[in-house]
């Protein structure tokens, strides 16, 4: 697992640097950064041996991960670069945490079931999001 986590962290670092580099173009950069996130999710799945496709990456990103961090500051030229870098890095780290939790809870046969793994990852991300929301509410 350690080599996969190392490879995943490298993937996140590369993608977050790409996001920072393109974020000097206001407004246009937001959809490009989102595209980087989707591709990163697909690459992370390959690193962990999870059989998914671009549709899965897009669905995960659009339905679950975008609720975790906000993107409006990416539209600001100078601030956008730093925010995009942090945004992509946060998405990747959050996703890795969910994937590792799921992989630690399934056996080899279950791992071959694409739909089961996809559902488990989605459920784990939703649980993590719910827990984060509860933590925010208790801090207020």
Buried (B, 14 or more C-beta within 10 A) or exposed (E): EEEBBEBBBEBBBBBBEBBBEBBEEEEEBBEBBBBBBBBBBBBBBEBBEBBBEEEBBBBBBEEBBBEBBEBEBBBBEEEBBBBBBBBBBBBBEBBBEBBBBBBEEBEEEEBEEEEBBBEBBBEBBBEBBEEEEEEEEEEE
